[in-house]
């Protein structure tokens, strides 16, 4: 031991001296590296935004330039940004630009030693870049980088170096002591004991009692979740893709089966003469969920309403979809005409739909419709139990057609994890209170483990409604509702579209799309086109949209015979009187506008009331100069996001209603009040006159958001939250009642027997 100490003490002294000499050198090198990297980054930013900045300078739009700079400086390492015009006037800058930086004194920041600036906000690095417009200088761009992270990195580096040298000294010392001990006369005995396993500690992460091992595994997973709660799971994902969803299923959910329940099916088989055609319905729900199910490979339960749906299913009412390459199973549920009339056309779409949409159509509630609604929800509940291969599946229940279904599934499969998503707006408590069966609807939805809405506003309305109508405990900090001894989390999940778009949808070049669409409608090659894509529904604001087109041609007659608006309106719910009347009004308005401008060689409005396949719709998106979404009230509206995702040419303008959930995520669109006809007409003129540079800047920002917040992220966040709540629930149940380990299977068998 004395010999060992004679070696160990000088070793630690030498390592300490070496570390004392190395750390300052590492700090200097780290600072030089970061300064060089930030200078390169500044050059890249200047080159990237040079053209948009020049466009804004020529337009004299200082406010928009500040907005662009503010969005860019959201990066945590970019502290401020400004622009000095050639005349050395006051800078156009973000509010965070330090007062020490003046346009007339930029020379002192151009030298290599004068980049660094000490301010009350900490160390800053100033980069100055000239913007050249193939001639005289177009101005100077000033970028101020926050260097505080360098100090943090240096501190971390010193800490890690300290730990490294301490660890190195400890390892070398340990090896020295071990060698000294083995040299002692008892080393043979120690080696034999080691080989026999004597003295080894029992692993502490696995309990002795086999019955406690599942609890221990769930506890470790829960501790891991709690340790990670300070950071977003979303930020850990480099890209949200189908593979990301599969990883979540196999990691967070351990390969559990996933079932989706919706009224509308993702593929409809229809008879066309002797052939059977496959249609994709015009539904935002289907647009969002179909790529998710292709990634999850689960079972989708839906109403089979196609004329040839029964001809293609097997004896269990299953059919593999997509037709080209089956990735999941579609289970079809059959309804009688009376059930469909009462449940779908009656209670769901004459009652709940107008109740939840502020579209000035009176909701109609009939007792016989309610009875069919309850009956159909019960039918789908039995289908979920029949399709479940385990007592604890993950069931995603979608939309207002199945408000009662979560509670019914929870009663039949108590261990199921139920995520219900309400795709339409949720009204305020006063509006919802007119429904005669409001308590039953709320009770059904609170059978969910998680209840999701598009926006926080709708979450707030739901929680307020529960607080007003039910004897429930509402936690507004955590946004949970405790009702009937069950906890339901109310969360915001903004829905989105697939990214990147399928090659089948965007494979056709934009130039070819433009030529084909114009040739199809007998329009000149340079004729401007606007497009609207909706179901023929009174909440979509189609009448308001057409009035805006008419007003545009009144206010700006130069667009007569140079602009045509094409409205694609998929027929929907044609058995309901309000929808029949709405179609008549829309057709009459389109005809009247065309008659008013009959002197033009080309129509002002083209109305297509027919079903279009997704590839046909994307062709119109890619061919149009602008897309108009003027919903009077909408949960999200995926048409807006589809248009943006379709424009890989970075052209086109989106005009978006302020009453959509999408308006909160896509502020770069031209946001309008659809009831203000003059404002909408002005937006149409602005879109048709917008320079290419501004179009490109707006569409890039919107495409970036959709890329980051795509449909896989929407579904992944729900599945992550479901997995976390699932583990916590199991841990609490097992800790409270160890003998419950036999209950899930018994309940599952009882549920399937109902």
SEKOLKOL-457237 format. One line per 2 residues: number of its first residue (from 1); for each residue x, y, z of C-alpha. Coordinates in Angstrom, 1 decimal. Example, Ala and Ser with C-alpha at 12.3 -4.5 7.8 and 13.67 -1.06 7.14 Angstrom:
REM SEKOLKOL-457237
1	12.3:-4.5:7.8  13.7:-1.1:7.1
***
This chain:
REM SEKOLKOL-457237
1	0.0:0.0:0.0  2.9:2.4:0.8
3	4.4:1.7:-2.6  1.0:2.4:-4.2
5	0.7:5.8:-2.4  4.2:6.8:-3.5
7	3.0:6.4:-7.1  -0.5:7.7:-6.7
9	0.2:11.0:-5.0  2.8:12.2:-7.6
11	0.4:11.1:-10.4  -2.5:13.3:-9.1
13	-0.1:16.2:-8.7  1.1:15.8:-12.3
15	-2.4:15.5:-13.7  -3.5:18.6:-11.7
17	-0.6:20.7:-13.1  -1.3:19.4:-16.7
19	-5.0:20.3:-16.3  -4.2:23.8:-15.0
21	-2.1:24.4:-18.1  -4.5:22.9:-20.6
23	-7.8:24.5:-19.5  -6.9:28.1:-20.6
25	-5.7:26.9:-23.9  -9.0:25.0:-24.5
27	-10.9:28.2:-23.6  -9.1:30.2:-26.2
29	-9.5:27.6:-28.9  -13.2:27.2:-28.1
31	-13.7:31.0:-28.4  -11.9:31.1:-31.7
33	-13.9:28.2:-33.1  -17.2:29.7:-32.1
35	-16.3:33.2:-33.5  -15.3:31.7:-36.8
37	-18.5:29.5:-36.9  -20.7:32.5:-36.1
39	-19.0:34.6:-38.8  -19.7:31.9:-41.4
41	-23.3:31.7:-40.2  -23.7:35.4:-40.5
43	-22.5:35.2:-44.1  -25.0:32.4:-44.8
45	-27.9:34.4:-43.3  -26.9:37.5:-45.3
47	-26.8:35.6:-48.6  -30.1:33.9:-47.8
49	-32.2:37.0:-47.0  -30.4:39.4:-49.4
51	-33.1:39.2:-52.1  -36.2:39.5:-49.7
53	-34.5:42.4:-47.9  -33.9:44.3:-51.1
55	-37.5:43.7:-52.2  -38.7:45.2:-48.8
57	-36.3:48.1:-49.1  -37.6:48.9:-52.6
59	-41.2:48.6:-51.3  -40.4:50.8:-48.3
61	-42.0:48.3:-46.0  -40.1:48.9:-42.8
63	-42.7:47.1:-40.6  -42.5:43.9:-42.6
65	-38.7:44.1:-42.5  -38.7:44.3:-38.7
67	-41.2:41.4:-38.6  -38.8:39.3:-40.8
69	-35.8:40.2:-38.6  -37.8:39.4:-35.4
71	-38.7:35.9:-36.7  -35.1:35.2:-37.7
73	-33.8:36.3:-34.2  -36.0:33.7:-32.5
75	-32.9:31.6:-32.8  -31.5:31.6:-29.2
77	-28.0:32.4:-30.5  -29.0:35.4:-32.6
79	-29.5:38.3:-30.2  -30.5:41.2:-32.6
81	-30.6:42.1:-36.3  -30.6:45.4:-38.1
83	-30.3:47.0:-41.5  -28.5:50.3:-42.2
85	-29.6:51.9:-45.5  -27.0:53.4:-47.8
87	-27.7:57.0:-46.6  -26.6:56.1:-43.0
89	-30.0:57.0:-41.7  -31.5:55.4:-38.6
91	-31.2:51.6:-38.6  -34.2:49.3:-39.3
93	-33.7:46.8:-36.4  -35.2:44.6:-33.8
95	-35.8:46.2:-30.4  -32.9:44.2:-29.0
97	-30.2:46.0:-31.1  -27.7:47.5:-28.6
99	-27.5:51.3:-28.5  -23.7:51.1:-29.0
101	-24.2:50.0:-32.6  -24.8:53.0:-34.9
103	-24.9:53.0:-38.6  -22.3:55.8:-38.8
105	-19.8:53.8:-36.7  -19.9:50.4:-38.2
107	-16.2:50.6:-39.2  -15.1:49.7:-35.7
109	-16.8:46.4:-36.0  -15.2:45.4:-39.3
111	-11.8:44.5:-37.9  -11.1:41.0:-36.7
113	-10.3:42.2:-33.1  -13.3:44.5:-32.8
115	-16.0:41.9:-33.4  -16.6:41.4:-29.7
117	-18.8:43.8:-27.8  -19.4:43.9:-24.0
119	-22.9:45.0:-23.0  -25.2:44.7:-20.1
121	-26.8:41.7:-21.9  -23.5:39.9:-21.8
123	-20.8:39.3:-24.4  -22.0:39.9:-28.0
125	-20.4:39.3:-31.4  -21.2:41.8:-34.1
127	-21.0:40.8:-37.7  -21.4:43.4:-40.5
129	-22.2:42.3:-44.1  -22.7:44.5:-47.1
131	-25.7:43.7:-49.4  -24.7:44.1:-53.0
133	-27.3:44.5:-55.8  -24.9:44.0:-58.7
135	-23.8:47.6:-58.5  -23.8:50.1:-55.7
137	-24.3:48.9:-52.1  -27.9:48.2:-51.2
139	-27.2:48.7:-47.5  -25.5:47.0:-44.6
141	-26.8:44.1:-42.6  -25.8:44.0:-38.9
143	-26.1:40.7:-37.0  -25.5:40.5:-33.3
145	-24.8:37.1:-31.9  -25.3:36.2:-28.2
147	-22.0:34.8:-27.0  -23.2:33.9:-23.5
149	-23.5:30.3:-24.6  -19.7:30.2:-25.1
151	-19.2:30.8:-21.4  -21.6:28.0:-20.6
153	-19.8:25.7:-23.1  -16.4:26.7:-21.6
155	-17.7:26.0:-18.1  -19.0:22.6:-19.2
157	-15.7:21.9:-21.0  -13.7:22.7:-17.8
159	-16.1:20.5:-15.8  -15.7:17.6:-18.2
161	-11.9:18.0:-18.3  -11.9:18.0:-14.5
163	-14.0:14.8:-14.4  -11.8:13.3:-17.1
165	-8.6:13.8:-15.2  -10.1:12.8:-11.9
167	-11.5:9.7:-13.6  -8.1:9.0:-15.3
169	-6.3:9.3:-12.0  -8.8:7.1:-10.3
171	-8.6:4.4:-13.0  -4.8:4.4:-12.9
173	-4.8:4.4:-9.1  -7.3:1.6:-9.0
175	-5.2:-0.4:-11.5  -2.1:0.2:-9.3
177	-3.8:-0.9:-6.1  -5.3:-4.0:-7.8
179	-1.9:-5.0:-9.1  -0.4:-4.4:-5.7
181	-3.1:-6.5:-4.1  -2.8:-9.3:-6.6
183	0.9:-9.4:-5.9  0.2:-10.1:-2.4
185	0.1:-13.7:-1.2  -3.7:-14.0:-1.1
187	-4.3:-13.1:-4.8  -5.0:-16.7:-5.8
189	-7.8:-17.0:-3.1  -9.3:-13.8:-4.3
191	-9.3:-14.8:-7.9  -11.0:-18.1:-7.0
193	-13.7:-16.2:-5.0  -14.3:-13.9:-7.9
195	-14.7:-16.8:-10.3  -17.3:-18.4:-8.0
197	-19.2:-15.1:-7.8  -18.7:-14.6:-4.1
199	-19.1:-11.1:-2.8  -20.9:-9.9:-5.9
201	-23.9:-7.6:-5.2  -27.3:-8.8:-6.2
203	-28.7:-6.6:-9.0  -30.9:-4.0:-7.4
205	-32.9:-3.2:-10.5  -34.8:-6.5:-10.5
207	-36.8:-7.5:-7.4  -36.6:-11.0:-5.9
209	-40.4:-11.4:-6.0  -41.6:-12.3:-9.5
211	-45.0:-10.6:-8.9  -43.3:-7.2:-8.4
213	-41.2:-7.2:-11.6  -44.0:-5.7:-13.8
215	-44.4:-2.9:-11.2  -40.6:-2.3:-11.1
217	-40.5:-2.1:-14.9  -43.3:0.4:-15.0
219	-41.7:2.4:-12.1  -38.4:2.7:-14.0
221	-40.3:3.9:-17.1  -42.3:6.4:-15.1
223	-39.1:7.7:-13.4  -37.6:8.1:-16.8
225	-40.6:10.1:-18.0  -40.5:12.3:-14.9
227	-36.8:13.0:-15.4  -37.5:14.0:-19.0
229	-40.5:16.2:-18.3  -38.4:19.4:-18.2
231	-37.7:19.0:-21.9  -40.0:18.5:-24.8
233	-40.2:15.0:-26.4  -40.8:16.8:-29.7
235	-37.4:18.4:-29.5  -35.7:15.0:-29.3
237	-37.1:14.0:-32.7  -35.0:15.2:-35.6
239	-37.8:14.6:-38.1  -41.3:13.3:-37.6
241	-41.9:10.5:-40.1  -43.7:7.2:-40.2
243	-40.6:5.6:-38.7  -40.8:8.0:-35.8
245	-44.4:6.8:-35.1  -43.3:3.2:-35.3
247	-40.5:3.8:-32.9  -43.0:5.4:-30.4
249	-45.3:2.4:-30.8  -42.5:-0.1:-30.1
251	-40.7:2.0:-27.4  -43.3:4.1:-25.4
253	-46.2:1.7:-26.1  -44.3:-1.6:-26.4
255	-46.0:-2.6:-29.7  -49.5:-2.2:-28.4
257	-52.3:-2.5:-31.0  -53.8:0.8:-32.3
259	-57.4:1.1:-33.4  -59.0:4.1:-35.1
261	-62.8:4.7:-35.0  -64.4:7.2:-37.3
263	-67.7:7.6:-39.2  -66.0:8.3:-42.5
265	-63.9:5.5:-44.0  -60.6:6.2:-45.7
267	-61.4:4.3:-48.9  -64.9:3.9:-50.5
269	-65.6:1.2:-53.0  -68.3:2.3:-55.5
271	-69.9:0.5:-58.4  -69.3:2.1:-61.8
273	-71.0:0.0:-64.4  -69.3:-3.4:-64.3
275	-66.3:-2.1:-62.5  -65.6:-1.2:-58.9
277	-63.8:2.1:-58.3  -62.0:3.3:-55.2
279	-62.6:6.8:-54.0  -60.8:8.9:-51.3
281	-63.5:11.0:-49.5  -63.1:14.8:-49.3
283	-62.5:14.9:-45.5  -59.8:16.6:-43.5
285	-60.1:13.8:-40.9  -59.2:11.2:-43.6
287	-56.5:13.3:-45.0  -54.8:13.5:-41.6
289	-55.4:10.0:-40.3  -54.7:7.9:-43.4
291	-50.9:8.4:-43.4  -50.8:7.8:-39.7
293	-52.6:4.4:-40.0  -50.2:3.4:-42.8
295	-47.4:4.0:-40.4  -49.1:2.2:-37.4
297	-50.5:-0.8:-39.3  -53.5:-1.1:-37.0
299	-57.3:-1.5:-37.6  -59.6:1.3:-38.8
301	-63.3:0.8:-37.9  -65.7:2.9:-40.0
303	-69.2:3.0:-41.5  -69.3:1.2:-44.8
305	-71.4:3.4:-47.0  -70.1:2.8:-50.5
307	-72.2:1.0:-53.1  -69.7:-1.8:-53.5
309	-68.3:-1.8:-50.0  -69.9:-5.2:-49.1
311	-68.6:-6.8:-52.2  -64.9:-6.5:-51.3
313	-64.8:-7.4:-47.6  -64.1:-10.8:-46.2
315	-66.4:-12.8:-43.9  -65.3:-10.6:-40.9
317	-66.1:-7.4:-42.8  -62.4:-6.6:-43.3
319	-60.6:-5.3:-46.3  -56.9:-4.4:-46.6
321	-56.1:-0.9:-47.6  -54.6:1.0:-49.4
323	-55.7:-1.0:-52.4  -52.3:-0.9:-54.1
325	-50.4:-2.2:-51.1  -52.3:-3.0:-48.0
327	-50.8:-1.5:-44.8  -53.7:-1.8:-42.4
329	-57.1:-3.4:-42.0  -60.4:-1.5:-42.6
331	-63.3:-3.0:-40.6  -66.6:-1.8:-42.0
333	-69.7:-1.5:-39.8  -73.1:-1.7:-41.5
335	-76.0:0.6:-40.6  -79.6:0.5:-41.6
337	-81.1:3.4:-43.5  -83.0:4.3:-40.3
339	-79.9:4.3:-38.2  -77.9:6.4:-40.8
341	-80.8:8.9:-41.1  -81.1:9.4:-37.3
343	-77.5:9.1:-36.2  -75.6:10.7:-39.0
345	-78.0:13.1:-40.9  -80.2:13.8:-37.8
347	-78.4:14.2:-34.5  -74.8:14.5:-35.7
349	-75.3:16.9:-38.7  -78.6:18.6:-38.0
351	-77.9:18.9:-34.3  -74.3:18.8:-33.2
353	-72.7:20.3:-36.4  -74.6:23.6:-36.4
355	-74.5:23.7:-32.6  -70.7:23.7:-32.6
357	-70.2:26.0:-35.7  -71.2:29.6:-35.4
359	-72.8:29.7:-38.9  -76.2:31.0:-38.0
361	-78.1:27.8:-38.8  -80.4:26.6:-36.0
363	-79.6:23.1:-34.7  -82.5:20.6:-34.7
365	-82.7:18.0:-31.9  -85.2:15.1:-32.2
367	-85.7:12.3:-29.6  -85.7:9.6:-32.4
369	-82.4:10.9:-33.7  -80.9:10.8:-30.3
371	-82.0:7.2:-29.8  -80.4:6.2:-33.1
373	-77.2:8.0:-32.1  -77.0:6.0:-28.9
375	-77.7:2.8:-30.8  -75.0:3.4:-33.4
377	-72.5:4.4:-30.8  -73.3:1.1:-29.0
379	-72.8:-0.8:-32.3  -69.4:0.7:-32.8
381	-68.5:-0.1:-29.2  -69.2:-3.8:-29.8
383	-67.1:-3.6:-33.0  -64.1:-2.2:-31.0
385	-64.4:-5.1:-28.5  -64.6:-7.7:-31.3
387	-61.6:-6.3:-33.1  -59.5:-5.9:-29.9
389	-56.8:-8.6:-29.6  -55.8:-7.6:-26.1
391	-57.6:-6.3:-23.0  -55.8:-3.0:-23.1
393	-55.7:-1.6:-26.7  -55.1:2.0:-27.7
395	-58.3:3.3:-29.3  -58.4:6.6:-31.2
397	-62.0:7.8:-31.3  -62.6:10.6:-33.8
399	-65.1:13.4:-34.1  -68.6:14.4:-33.0
401	-70.3:11.3:-34.4  -69.0:9.3:-31.4
403	-69.3:11.5:-28.3  -70.8:8.5:-26.3
405	-68.3:5.9:-27.5  -65.4:6.6:-25.1
407	-67.5:5.8:-22.1  -69.0:2.7:-23.7
409	-65.5:1.4:-24.6  -64.2:2.2:-21.1
411	-67.0:0.2:-19.6  -66.4:-2.8:-21.8
413	-62.5:-2.6:-21.8  -61.6:-0.9:-18.5
415	-57.8:-1.2:-19.3  -58.0:0.4:-22.7
417	-56.3:3.7:-23.4  -58.9:5.9:-25.2
419	-57.8:9.0:-27.0  -60.8:11.0:-28.3
421	-60.3:13.8:-30.7  -63.0:16.4:-31.4
423	-62.2:17.8:-34.9  -64.8:20.6:-34.9
425	-65.0:23.7:-32.7  -66.3:23.3:-29.1
427	-68.8:26.1:-28.3  -69.0:28.2:-25.2
429	-71.1:26.7:-22.3  -74.1:28.9:-23.0
431	-74.3:27.6:-26.6  -73.7:24.0:-25.7
433	-76.3:24.2:-23.0  -79.2:24.2:-25.4
435	-78.6:20.6:-26.3  -81.2:18.4:-24.5
437	-78.6:15.6:-23.9  -75.7:17.8:-22.9
439	-74.9:15.8:-19.8  -74.9:12.5:-21.6
441	-72.5:13.8:-24.3  -70.1:15.2:-21.7
443	-70.3:11.9:-19.7  -69.4:10.0:-22.8
445	-66.4:12.1:-23.7  -65.1:12.0:-20.2
447	-64.7:8.2:-20.6  -61.6:9.1:-22.5
449	-58.1:8.9:-21.2  -57.1:11.9:-23.3
451	-59.5:14.3:-25.0  -57.9:16.4:-27.8
453	-58.9:19.6:-29.6  -57.2:21.7:-32.3
455	-56.8:24.9:-30.3  -56.4:26.0:-26.7
457	-59.6:28.1:-27.1  -61.6:25.0:-27.7
459	-60.0:23.2:-24.7  -60.9:26.2:-22.5
461	-64.5:26.1:-23.8  -64.8:22.4:-23.0
463	-63.4:22.7:-19.5  -65.8:25.7:-18.9
465	-68.7:23.6:-20.1  -67.8:20.7:-17.8
467	-67.4:23.0:-14.9  -70.8:24.5:-15.6
469	-72.8:21.4:-16.4  -71.4:18.5:-14.3
471	-70.4:17.8:-10.7  -66.7:17.2:-11.7
473	-63.3:18.3:-10.3  -61.6:20.5:-12.8
475	-57.9:21.3:-12.5  -57.2:24.3:-14.7
477	-53.5:24.3:-14.1  -53.0:20.7:-15.4
479	-56.1:20.8:-17.6  -57.6:17.6:-16.3
481	-61.1:16.6:-15.3  -61.8:14.1:-12.6
483	-65.3:12.6:-13.0  -66.7:9.3:-11.8
485	-63.4:8.4:-10.2  -61.6:8.7:-13.6
487	-59.1:11.3:-14.8  -59.3:12.8:-18.3
489	-56.6:15.0:-19.7  -57.8:17.8:-22.0
491	-55.0:18.7:-24.4  -54.4:20.8:-27.5
493	-53.2:18.9:-30.6  -53.2:21.0:-33.8
495	-53.8:18.6:-36.7  -51.7:18.8:-39.8
497	-51.0:17.1:-43.1  -48.4:14.6:-44.3
499	-44.9:15.8:-44.9  -43.3:15.5:-47.3
501	-46.4:15.2:-49.5  -46.8:11.9:-51.4
503	-44.9:11.8:-54.7  -48.2:10.7:-56.2
505	-49.6:14.1:-55.4  -46.7:16.4:-56.2
507	-44.9:14.4:-58.8  -46.4:16.3:-61.7
509	-44.3:19.5:-62.4  -45.9:22.8:-61.6
511	-45.6:24.1:-65.2  -47.4:21.1:-66.5
513	-50.2:21.5:-63.9  -50.6:25.1:-64.9
515	-50.8:24.3:-68.5  -53.2:21.3:-68.1
517	-55.7:23.2:-65.8  -55.9:26.2:-68.1
519	-56.3:24.0:-71.2  -59.1:22.0:-69.4
521	-61.0:25.2:-68.8  -60.2:26.9:-72.1
523	-58.2:29.6:-70.4  -55.1:31.5:-71.9
525	-51.6:30.4:-70.6  -51.1:33.6:-68.6
527	-54.7:33.7:-67.2  -54.6:34.1:-63.4
529	-56.4:31.4:-61.4  -57.7:31.3:-57.9
531	-58.9:28.0:-56.3  -61.2:27.0:-53.4
533	-61.5:23.4:-52.3  -64.3:22.5:-49.9
535	-67.2:20.3:-49.1  -70.4:22.1:-50.1
537	-71.1:23.1:-46.5  -72.6:26.3:-45.2
539	-69.8:26.6:-42.7  -67.1:26.9:-45.4
541	-68.1:30.4:-46.5  -68.4:29.7:-50.2
543	-71.1:32.4:-50.7  -68.9:34.9:-49.0
545	-65.9:33.9:-51.2  -67.9:34.4:-54.4
547	-69.1:37.8:-53.2  -65.5:38.8:-52.7
549	-64.6:37.7:-56.3  -67.5:39.8:-57.6
551	-66.4:42.8:-55.5  -62.8:42.4:-56.8
553	-64.0:42.7:-60.4  -66.1:45.7:-59.4
555	-63.2:47.5:-57.6  -60.5:46.5:-60.1
557	-62.0:46.0:-63.5  -58.5:45.3:-64.9
559	-58.9:41.8:-63.6  -62.0:41.1:-65.7
561	-61.2:38.5:-68.3  -57.7:38.1:-66.7
563	-58.8:36.2:-63.5  -61.0:33.2:-63.0
565	-61.9:31.7:-59.6  -62.4:27.9:-59.7
567	-64.4:26.5:-56.8  -64.2:22.7:-56.2
569	-67.2:21.8:-54.0  -67.6:18.2:-53.1
571	-71.3:17.2:-52.6  -72.1:16.4:-49.0
573	-75.1:15.6:-46.8  -77.5:16.2:-49.7
575	-80.4:14.6:-47.8  -80.4:17.6:-45.3
577	-82.7:20.5:-46.3  -80.2:23.2:-45.3
579	-77.5:21.6:-47.6  -79.9:21.4:-50.5
581	-80.9:25.0:-50.1  -77.2:26.0:-49.8
583	-76.2:24.3:-53.0  -79.1:26.1:-54.8
585	-77.9:29.4:-53.5  -74.2:28.8:-54.5
587	-75.1:27.7:-58.0  -77.4:30.7:-58.5
589	-74.7:33.1:-57.2  -72.0:31.6:-59.5
591	-74.4:31.9:-62.5  -75.4:35.5:-61.6
593	-71.7:36.6:-61.4  -70.9:35.1:-64.7
595	-74.0:36.7:-66.3  -72.9:40.1:-64.9
597	-69.5:39.8:-66.6  -70.8:38.0:-69.7
599	-68.9:40.4:-72.0  -65.7:38.7:-70.9
601	-64.4:35.9:-73.1  -63.6:33.8:-70.0
603	-65.9:33.1:-67.0  -65.3:34.9:-63.7
605	-66.3:31.8:-61.7  -66.0:28.1:-62.5
607	-68.1:26.0:-60.1  -67.4:22.2:-60.0
609	-69.9:20.4:-57.7  -68.4:16.9:-58.0
611	-66.0:14.6:-56.3  -62.3:15.0:-57.1
613	-59.5:12.6:-56.3  -56.6:13.9:-54.2
615	-54.2:14.0:-57.1  -56.7:16.1:-59.1
617	-57.1:18.5:-56.2  -53.3:18.9:-55.8
619	-53.1:19.7:-59.6  -55.3:22.7:-59.0
621	-53.3:23.7:-55.9  -50.1:23.7:-58.0
623	-51.7:25.5:-60.9  -53.3:28.4:-59.1
625	-51.9:31.8:-58.2  -53.9:31.8:-55.0
627	-56.0:29.7:-52.7  -58.9:31.1:-50.7
629	-60.1:29.6:-47.4  -63.0:31.6:-46.0
631	-64.6:29.3:-43.4  -67.1:31.0:-41.1
633	-66.0:28.7:-38.3  -63.6:25.8:-38.5
635	-61.6:23.6:-36.1  -58.4:23.7:-38.2
637	-59.0:23.5:-42.0  -56.5:21.3:-43.7
639	-57.1:22.8:-47.2  -54.8:25.7:-46.2
641	-52.0:23.4:-45.1  -52.5:21.2:-48.2
643	-52.1:24.2:-50.5  -48.9:25.3:-48.7
645	-47.4:21.8:-48.8  -48.2:21.4:-52.5
647	-46.3:24.6:-53.5  -42.7:23.2:-53.7
649	-42.1:26.0:-56.3  -42.4:28.5:-53.4
651	-45.1:30.5:-55.2  -48.7:31.2:-54.6
653	-50.6:33.1:-52.0  -52.9:31.8:-49.3
655	-56.0:33.9:-48.2  -57.2:32.5:-44.9
657	-60.2:33.2:-42.7  -59.4:34.4:-39.2
659	-62.0:32.0:-37.9  -60.0:28.9:-38.7
661	-57.6:27.1:-36.3  -55.0:27.3:-39.2
663	-54.9:31.1:-38.9  -53.2:30.8:-35.6
665	-50.4:28.7:-37.1  -50.0:30.4:-40.5
667	-49.9:34.1:-39.9  -47.9:34.6:-43.1
669	-51.1:34.0:-45.0  -53.4:37.0:-45.8
671	-55.7:36.8:-42.9  -59.3:38.1:-43.6
673	-62.7:38.3:-42.0  -64.9:36.4:-44.5
675	-67.9:38.6:-43.5  -66.0:41.7:-44.7
677	-66.5:41.5:-48.5  -64.3:44.6:-49.2
679	-61.5:43.3:-47.1  -61.6:39.9:-48.9
681	-61.7:41.6:-52.3  -58.7:43.7:-51.3
683	-56.8:40.5:-50.2  -57.6:39.0:-53.6
685	-56.1:42.0:-55.4  -53.1:42.0:-53.1
687	-52.5:38.3:-53.8  -52.8:38.8:-57.5
689	-50.3:41.7:-57.4  -47.9:40.3:-54.9
691	-44.2:40.2:-56.1  -42.5:36.9:-56.4
693	-40.0:37.6:-53.7  -42.7:38.3:-51.1
695	-44.6:35.2:-52.2  -41.5:33.2:-51.7
697	-40.7:34.6:-48.3  -44.3:33.9:-47.0
699	-44.6:30.4:-48.4  -41.2:29.4:-47.1
701	-42.1:30.3:-43.6  -45.4:28.4:-43.8
703	-43.8:25.4:-45.4  -41.2:25.3:-42.6
705	-43.9:25.2:-40.0  -45.8:22.4:-41.7
707	-42.6:20.4:-42.1  -41.9:20.7:-38.4
709	-45.5:20.3:-37.2  -46.7:17.6:-39.6
711	-49.4:14.9:-39.1  -46.9:12.4:-37.8
713	-46.0:14.9:-35.0  -49.7:15.4:-34.3
715	-50.3:11.7:-33.9  -46.9:11.1:-32.1
717	-47.7:13.6:-29.4  -51.0:11.9:-28.7
719	-49.3:8.5:-28.6  -46.5:9.7:-26.3
721	-49.0:11.2:-23.9  -51.2:8.1:-24.0
723	-48.1:5.9:-23.2  -47.2:8.1:-20.3
725	-50.7:8.1:-18.8  -50.9:4.4:-19.4
727	-47.8:3.7:-17.4  -48.8:6.0:-14.5
729	-52.3:4.4:-14.3  -50.9:0.9:-14.2
731	-48.4:1.8:-11.5  -51.0:3.3:-9.3
733	-53.4:0.5:-9.8  -50.9:-2.2:-9.0
735	-49.6:-0.4:-6.0  -53.2:0.0:-4.7
737	-54.4:-3.5:-5.5  -51.8:-6.1:-6.2
739	-54.4:-8.8:-6.8  -55.7:-6.8:-9.8
741	-53.2:-8.6:-12.0  -55.9:-11.0:-12.9
743	-58.6:-8.5:-13.6  -57.7:-7.2:-17.1
745	-58.1:-10.6:-18.7  -61.3:-11.3:-16.9
747	-62.8:-7.9:-17.9  -61.6:-8.4:-21.4
749	-63.3:-11.8:-21.6  -66.5:-10.3:-20.1
751	-66.5:-7.4:-22.6  -66.1:-9.6:-25.6
753	-69.0:-11.7:-24.4  -71.4:-8.7:-24.4
***
